[in-house]
């Protein structure tokens, strides 16, 4: 165990050292939140997908595949299409226009200038939406970190999530955007290596692919078709799929609901800032293929981990399906290798939580109180905000029965609908107005929160994942209100 702890500890030291290095290169709030737009296509693409996938890639998605069968495939497909669409339709325009609009370095500032809002209210509601939903999103990372430390070090859950939060907080507080981006590159490579390595070793351990596949088919035939698996605890709450449908064919409504996850990409500020921070708009095309390819490999391997887990754990019950990757690492690898592979889970957690803390910081310092304080005060306030949001997320993660995928799905829907609809419409429809933008943000946020408490309804419409109705209604609100508030010269 000492070797495992040593490998894990070495990884943590390297991450902290990167943060310390960039601390001495961060002189302004612009450096802190966007790094001076100096990153090339490779670090921009890898850091964007690494910051996207968080702990749910190595814990939530394998657990869903293990317990929810091929339903997990539809989430992965939706996310893959969403990644490609985001880099194709949003990234080029966002990179160019954010620079042209007086070098806007945050999403709220960009949309305020894009839609010519003289009231500043659009920027305010966008910033508040980011702060609110990112507190939940960051909490999901702390839950995943707590579960990792709980298993790895035998810590009490509450001590474990506190330790995980302190690790992420340290280098984000110090180094800002450049530290976050470069640590994300390292963490992204570690995540993909771990996800490829474990299925290969597990299949060999269980006698090869043919034998593993045959056993899986015998144990759970529905895992291999477009069906729900035999048990569905992981997704019952977060994806609104009733456990009574386990073992039955997935309905069209459920498939649409699962694939709707892809819409969320258009409104994730921690991903959008990677597009804004790339060094040239001509590099976006390269970044698109790198990001899409990385996503395809990572999610395919995560699904495979979950399906293999059905066979690997056929003779023992595990208390929580979200431990499947952790337990397979511990059971199949040398302690030194295992320490590095478990560090990949922490990498997934850190690469998202750090980005979210940074964007939340910029939402306050660059958007809510800008022009009211000095550059030095902005930088200090930015670092203080990182601490405050981390504490709020820690509070939300305190329940040890929390599920990573549950929390992620709620935050993803809130950001995707309240920001994504406005972003997509504003970049593709020149008649969008700031009044329409404000309406879109408010409708997206409130529908997400309200829909989350509903179920059933006519043709089970309230069982849809809240992102889809919230996104559609938010986009409709932008169109309707913009049409009603056209400037006279445009009308």
C-alpha positions in Angstrom: 0.0 0.0 0.0 2.9 2.3 0.6 3.9 2.2 -3.1 0.3 3.0 -4.1 0.2 5.9 -1.7 3.6 7.1 -2.9 2.6 7.1 -6.6 -0.6 8.9 -5.8 1.2 11.4 -3.6 3.8 12.1 -6.3 1.0 13.0 -8.7 -0.5 15.5 -6.3 2.9 17.1 -5.7 3.4 17.6 -9.5 -0.1 19.3 -9.8 0.7 21.6 -7.0 4.1 22.5 -8.5 2.5 23.5 -11.8 0.1 25.8 -9.9 3.0 27.3 -8.0 5.0 27.8 -11.3 2.1 29.8 -12.9 1.5 31.8 -9.8 4.6 33.8 -10.6 3.4 34.3 -14.2 -0.1 35.6 -13.3 -0.1 39.3 -13.0 -3.7 40.4 -13.9 -7.2 39.2 -13.7 -7.1 38.7 -17.5 -4.1 36.3 -17.1 -6.0 34.6 -14.3 -9.2 33.8 -16.2 -8.0 33.4 -19.8 -4.2 33.1 -19.9 -3.7 35.8 -22.5 -5.1 33.5 -25.3 -1.8 31.8 -25.7 -2.7 28.1 -25.8 -2.4 26.1 -29.0 -4.9 23.5 -30.4 -3.6 20.5 -28.5 -3.7 21.8 -25.0 -6.9 23.7 -25.7 -8.7 20.6 -27.0 -7.4 18.2 -24.4 -8.0 20.6 -21.5 -11.6 21.3 -22.8 -12.6 17.6 -22.8 -10.7 16.9 -19.6 -12.5 19.7 -17.9 -15.7 18.4 -19.3 -15.5 14.8 -18.2 -14.8 15.1 -14.4 -15.3 12.2 -12.0 -18.4 11.0 -13.8 -16.3 9.6 -16.7 -14.5 7.1 -14.5 -17.2 6.6 -11.9 -20.6 7.7 -13.0 -20.6 6.5 -16.6 -19.1 3.0 -15.9 -21.7 2.7 -13.1 -24.5 3.6 -15.5 -23.2 1.0 -18.0 -23.0 -1.6 -15.3 -26.4 -1.1 -13.9 -28.3 0.6 -16.7 -27.1 -1.4 -19.7 -27.0 0.2 -23.2 -28.9 3.2 -22.0 -25.4 4.5 -21.2 -24.6 4.3 -24.9 -27.2 6.9 -25.8 -25.7 9.4 -23.3 -22.2 8.8 -24.8 -23.5 9.2 -28.3 -25.3 12.5 -27.4 -22.2 13.8 -25.7 -20.0 12.9 -28.7 -22.3 14.6 -31.2 -22.5 17.6 -28.8 -18.7 17.9 -28.6 -18.4 17.9 -32.4 -21.2 20.4 -32.9 -19.8 22.7 -30.2 -16.4 22.9 -31.8 -17.9 23.2 -35.3 -20.7 25.8 -34.9 -19.7 27.7 -31.8 -15.9 27.7 -31.4 -14.8 29.5 -34.5 -17.3 32.4 -34.1 -16.8 32.6 -30.4 -13.0 32.8 -30.6 -13.1 35.5 -33.3 -16.0 37.6 -32.0 -14.9 37.5 -28.3 -11.5 39.0 -29.4 -13.1 41.5 -31.7 -15.6 42.7 -29.0 -12.9 44.5 -27.1 -11.2 41.3 -26.0 -14.1 39.8 -24.0 -12.5 37.2 -21.7 -15.7 35.7 -20.1 -18.9 34.3 -21.4 -21.2 36.9 -19.7 -19.1 39.8 -20.9 -19.1 38.4 -24.5 -22.9 38.0 -24.6 -23.4 41.4 -23.1 -21.3 43.0 -25.8 -22.6 40.8 -28.6 -26.2 41.6 -27.8 -25.4 45.3 -27.0 -26.9 45.4 -23.5 -26.7 48.9 -22.1 -28.3 47.9 -18.8 -25.7 45.3 -17.7 -28.6 43.1 -16.5 -27.8 40.3 -19.0 -24.3 40.0 -17.6 -25.6 39.9 -14.1 -28.2 37.1 -14.6 -25.6 35.1 -16.6 -23.1 35.5 -13.8 -25.6 34.5 -11.1 -26.6 31.4 -13.2 -23.0 30.4 -13.4 -22.3 30.8 -9.7 -25.5 28.9 -8.8 -25.1 25.9 -11.0 -21.4 25.7 -10.7 -21.7 25.3 -7.0 -23.6 22.0 -7.7 -21.3 21.0 -10.5 -18.2 21.4 -8.3 -19.9 19.5 -5.6 -20.2 16.5 -7.9 -16.4 16.5 -8.2 -15.9 16.7 -4.4 -18.3 13.7 -4.0 -16.2 11.7 -6.5 -13.0 12.7 -4.7 -14.5 11.8 -1.4 -15.4 8.3 -2.6 -11.9 7.9 -4.0 -10.1 8.9 -0.8 -12.6 6.9 1.3 -11.7 3.7 -0.5 -8.0 4.5 -1.1 -7.0 5.8 2.4 -9.9 4.5 4.5 -10.8 8.0 5.5 -14.2 9.1 6.8 -16.3 10.4 3.9 -16.5 13.9 5.3 -12.7 14.1 5.9 -12.2 12.6 2.4 -14.2 15.3 0.5 -12.5 18.0 2.5 -9.0 16.7 1.6 -10.1 16.5 -2.1 -11.4 20.0 -2.0 -8.2 21.4 -0.5 -6.1 19.7 -3.2 -8.1 21.2 -6.1 -8.3 24.6 -4.3 -4.5 24.9 -3.9 -3.3 25.1 -7.4 -6.4 26.8 -8.8 -6.0 29.5 -6.2 -2.4 29.9 -7.2 -2.0 29.6 -10.9 -5.3 30.5 -12.6 -6.1 29.6 -16.2 -2.6 28.5 -17.4 -2.2 26.3 -14.4 -5.6 24.8 -14.9 -5.1 24.2 -18.6 -1.7 22.6 -18.4 -2.7 20.4 -15.4 -5.8 19.4 -17.5 -3.5 18.3 -20.3 -1.5 16.0 -18.0 -4.7 14.8 -16.3 -6.4 14.2 -19.7 -3.6 11.9 -20.9 -3.6 10.1 -17.6 -7.4 9.5 -17.7 -7.3 8.1 -21.3 -4.3 5.8 -20.4 -6.2 4.4 -17.3 -9.4 3.9 -19.3 -7.6 1.9 -22.0 -5.4 -0.1 -19.6 -8.0 -1.5 -17.2 -10.4 -3.1 -19.7 -7.4 -4.8 -21.5 -6.1 -6.2 -18.2 -9.5 -7.2 -17.0 -10.4 -9.1 -20.2 -7.1 -11.0 -20.1 -7.7 -11.8 -16.4 -11.2 -13.2 -17.2 -9.9 -15.5 -20.0 -10.1 -13.3 -23.1 -12.7 -11.4 -24.9 -14.7 -14.4 -26.2 -15.1 -15.8 -22.7 -15.9 -12.4 -21.2 -18.5 -11.6 -23.8 -20.1 -15.0 -23.4 -20.3 -14.7 -19.7 -21.7 -11.2 -20.0 -24.4 -12.4 -22.4 -25.4 -15.2 -20.0 -25.4 -13.0 -16.9 -27.2 -10.0 -18.4 -28.5 -10.5 -22.0 -30.2 -7.1 -21.9 -26.8 -5.4 -21.4 -26.0 -6.2 -25.0 -29.1 -4.7 -26.7 -30.7 -1.4 -26.5 -32.3 -2.2 -23.2 -32.1 -1.2 -19.6 -30.1 -3.5 -17.4 -31.5 -5.6 -14.5 -30.9 -2.9 -11.9 -31.1 0.9 -12.4 -30.3 2.6 -9.1 -27.7 4.9 -10.6 -30.0 6.5 -13.2 -33.4 6.3 -11.5 -33.1 9.8 -10.1 -30.7 11.6 -12.4 -32.1 10.5 -15.7 -35.7 10.0 -14.7 -35.8 6.3 -15.8 -38.1 4.2 -13.7 -36.5 1.0 -12.4 -39.7 -0.9 -13.4 -38.5 -0.6 -17.0 -35.3 -2.6 -16.2 -34.8 -5.4 -18.7 -37.3 -3.9 -21.1 -36.7 -2.1 -24.4 -35.8 1.6 -24.1 -38.5 3.9 -25.4 -38.0 6.6 -27.9 -38.7 9.1 -25.2 -35.9 7.8 -23.1 -33.4 7.7 -26.0 -34.3 11.3 -26.8 -33.9 12.2 -23.1 -30.5 10.5 -22.9 -29.1 12.0 -26.1 -30.3 15.5 -25.0 -27.2 15.6 -22.9 -25.3 16.7 -26.0 -27.2 20.1 -26.0 -25.5 21.0 -22.7 -22.2 21.7 -24.4 -23.3 25.0 -25.8 -23.7 26.5 -22.4 -20.8 25.1 -20.3 -18.6 28.2 -19.5 -15.6 26.0 -18.5 -15.6 24.5 -22.0 -16.4 27.7 -23.9 -13.5 29.6 -22.3 -11.1 27.0 -23.8 -12.5 28.0 -27.2 -12.0 31.7 -26.4 -8.5 31.1 -25.1 -7.1 29.2 -28.1 -4.3 31.2 -29.8 -5.8 31.5 -33.2 -9.2 30.9 -34.9 -7.3 28.9 -37.6 -6.4 26.3 -35.0 -10.0 25.6 -34.1 -10.4 22.9 -36.8 -7.5 20.9 -35.4 -8.8 21.3 -31.9 -12.2 20.0 -33.0 -10.8 16.7 -34.2 -8.6 16.2 -31.2 -11.4 16.9 -28.8 -13.9 14.7 -30.7 -11.4 11.8 -31.0 -10.4 12.0 -27.4 -14.0 12.0 -26.3 -14.8 8.9 -28.5 -12.0 6.9 -27.0 -12.6 7.9 -23.4 -16.3 7.3 -23.4 -16.0 4.0 -25.3 -13.5 2.7 -22.7 -15.6 4.0 -19.8 -18.7 2.0 -21.2 -16.5 -1.0 -21.6 -15.3 -0.8 -18.0 -19.0 -0.9 -16.9 -19.9 -3.8 -19.0 -16.9 -5.8 -18.0 -17.7 -5.0 -14.4 -20.8 -7.1 -14.7 -18.6 -10.2 -15.3 -15.8 -9.2 -12.9 -18.1 -8.7 -9.9 -20.5 -11.6 -10.8 -19.6 -13.4 -7.5 -19.6 -10.4 -5.2 -22.0 -7.6 -4.5 -20.5 -4.1 -4.4 -22.2 -1.5 -2.2 -22.0 1.3 -4.8 -21.7 0.8 -8.6 -19.7 4.1 -8.8 -16.8 2.2 -7.1 -16.5 -0.2 -10.0 -13.4 1.4 -11.6 -11.6 1.9 -8.3 -12.1 -1.7 -7.2 -11.0 -3.1 -10.5 -7.8 -1.0 -10.3 -7.1 -2.3 -6.8 -7.8 -5.9 -7.7 -5.9 -6.1 -11.1 -2.8 -4.0 -10.8 0.5 -3.7 -8.9 0.2 -1.1 -6.1 2.6 1.3 -7.9 0.6 1.1 -11.1 -2.6 1.2 -9.2 -1.6 4.4 -7.5 -1.1 6.1 -10.8 -4.3 4.7 -12.2 -6.3 5.9 -9.2 -4.6 9.2 -9.6 -6.5 9.3 -13.0 -9.8 9.5 -11.1 -8.5 12.4 -9.1 -7.3 13.9 -12.4 -10.8 13.6 -13.8 -12.2 15.3 -10.7 -9.6 18.0 -10.5 -9.6 18.9 -14.2 -13.3 19.8 -14.0 -13.5 21.3 -10.5 -10.5 23.6 -11.1 -12.0 24.9 -14.3 -15.4 25.5 -12.7 -13.9 27.3 -9.7 -12.0 29.5 -12.2 -15.0 30.4 -14.3 -17.1 31.1 -11.1 -14.3 33.4 -10.0 -14.4 35.3 -13.3 -18.2 35.5 -13.1 -17.8 37.6 -10.0 -14.6 39.6 -10.6 -14.8 40.2 -14.3 -18.6 40.4 -14.7 -20.4 41.4 -11.5 -18.0 44.0 -10.0 -15.7 45.0 -12.9 -14.8 48.6 -13.2 -15.5 49.1 -9.5 -12.2 47.9 -8.2 -8.6 48.0 -9.2 -6.7 45.3 -11.2 -4.9 44.1 -8.1 -8.1 44.0 -6.1 -9.8 42.0 -8.9 -7.0 39.4 -8.8 -7.3 39.1 -5.0 -11.1 38.9 -5.2 -10.8 36.3 -7.9 -8.8 34.1 -5.7 -11.1 34.7 -2.7 -14.1 33.7 -4.9 -12.4 30.4 -5.7 -12.4 29.7 -1.9 -16.0 30.8 -1.3 -17.4 28.7 -4.2 -15.3 25.7 -3.1 -16.8 26.0 0.4 -20.4 26.2 -1.0 -19.7 23.1 -3.1 -18.3 21.3 -0.1 -21.5 22.0 1.8 -23.6 20.6 -1.1 -21.4 17.5 -1.3 -21.6 16.8 2.5 -24.4 14.1 2.1 -22.4 10.8 1.8 -25.3 9.2 -0.1 -24.9 11.7 -3.0 -24.5 10.3 -6.5 -22.0 11.9 -8.8 -24.2 11.5 -11.9 -27.2 12.9 -10.2 -25.5 16.2 -9.3 -23.8 16.5 -12.7 -27.0 16.0 -14.6 -28.7 18.8 -12.7 -25.9 21.3 -13.1 -25.3 20.3 -16.7 -28.9 20.9 -17.5 -29.0 24.3 -15.8 -26.0 25.7 -17.6 -26.8 24.1 -20.9 -30.3 25.6 -21.0 -29.8 29.0 -19.4 -26.5 29.8 -21.2 -26.4 27.4 -24.2 -29.6 28.5 -25.9 -28.7 32.2 -25.7 -25.1 31.4 -26.9 -26.3 29.4 -29.9 -29.0 31.8 -31.0 -26.9 34.9 -30.6 -24.1 33.4 -32.7 -26.4 32.2 -35.5 -29.2 34.8 -35.6 -28.2 38.4 -36.0 -31.6 39.8 -34.8 -31.2 38.5 -31.3 -31.5 41.3 -28.7 -30.3 41.6 -25.1 -33.9 41.5 -23.9 -34.3 38.2 -25.6 -31.0 37.0 -24.1 -32.2 37.9 -20.6 -35.5 36.1 -21.2 -33.6 33.0 -22.4 -31.4 32.8 -19.4 -34.3 33.2 -16.9 -36.5 30.7 -18.7 -33.7 28.1 -19.0 -32.8 28.4 -15.4 -36.3 28.3 -14.0 -37.6 25.5 -16.2 -34.5 23.4 -15.2 -35.2 23.9 -11.5 -39.0 23.4 -11.8 -38.9 20.4 -14.2 -36.5 18.6 -11.9 -39.4 18.2 -9.4 -42.0 16.9 -11.9 -42.6 13.4 -13.1 -45.2 11.5 -15.2 -47.7 13.8 -17.0 -49.2 13.4 -20.4 -47.4 10.6 -22.2 -44.8 10.8 -19.4 -43.5 14.1 -20.8 -42.2 15.1 -17.4 -39.9 12.1 -17.4 -37.8 13.9 -20.0 -34.4 15.0 -18.9 -34.9 18.6 -17.9 -32.2 19.9 -20.2 -34.3 19.2 -23.4 -37.5 21.2 -22.5 -35.5 23.9 -20.7 -33.2 24.4 -23.8 -36.1 24.4 -26.3 -38.2 26.9 -24.2 -35.2 29.1 -23.5 -34.4 29.3 -27.3 -38.0 30.0 -28.0 -38.0 32.8 -25.4 -34.9 34.4 -27.1 -36.7 34.3 -30.5 -40.0 35.6 -29.3 -38.8 38.4 -27.0 -36.1 39.4 -29.6 -38.8 39.7 -32.2 -40.8 41.9 -29.9 -37.9 44.2 -29.0 -36.2 44.8 -32.3 -34.6 48.3 -32.6 -36.6 50.5 -34.9 -33.9 50.6 -37.5 -33.9 46.8 -37.6 -37.6 46.4 -37.4 
